[in-house]
């Protein structure tokens, strides 16, 4: 099965044409979504992802037609239609069909879909470089929501990175400090202390990031939220990322620096997988 999408009370296979050329969100970019996972039959933080979807919709001026709990139940219902051994990506989406004076989304026209499809976890580490693109300021874009419109710029960044021969890239904020990878939060390790960019309103503070920090702290590993300069990445002992799609993934090479052993990443990875088995 390629994909299943719930829309208007029915599950439809494939890629149904549910947004049209006159749909406000298609035209003017007000769609929000969230991404969750089923891994080895487990649903790590699926409830929190559904709750964040509601918050994202509110921040975009949309009224979700269903509650977070109802969306959670739809996600679970759809996942049961796949083989239990399949790892899945779970993508509920909310958008406006109509606009208020065209530009602003009409909250009374809000619609919901839940799309689910097989998506094996990426294996191994990845390479990364520093991007020439930057994250937008919170007053210039809906950075407090998981808005589809934000991914146009990160798409440009990933194309640039791949053209240089890298898998991914680090994006800075407007002040020149490190913000995140294109679609994942960033961690560096120096002298067995973990550092991660302090939230400044320019990037989404991830659910998996929160979980990783909590697990590291519970294991007496110090985690510091702070402003990180790009040069500090080259001085790091380890770099890794967290995000729903990859969960945790280490950086094998950043620019010209190749990393060797990654004991803190290995600990974080094992802690996350042990936690997931327990839920």
Helices and strands as residue ranges (DSSP letters): E 3-7, E 10-13, H 24-28, E 32-33, E 36-38, H 46-59, H 68-79, E 88-96, E 99-100, E 104-105, G 107-109, E 110-118, E 126-134, G 148-150, H 151-163, E 168-172, E 178-181, E 185-190, E 193-197, H 207-218, E 223-226, H 230-235, E 238-243, E 247-254, E 257-258, H 263-278
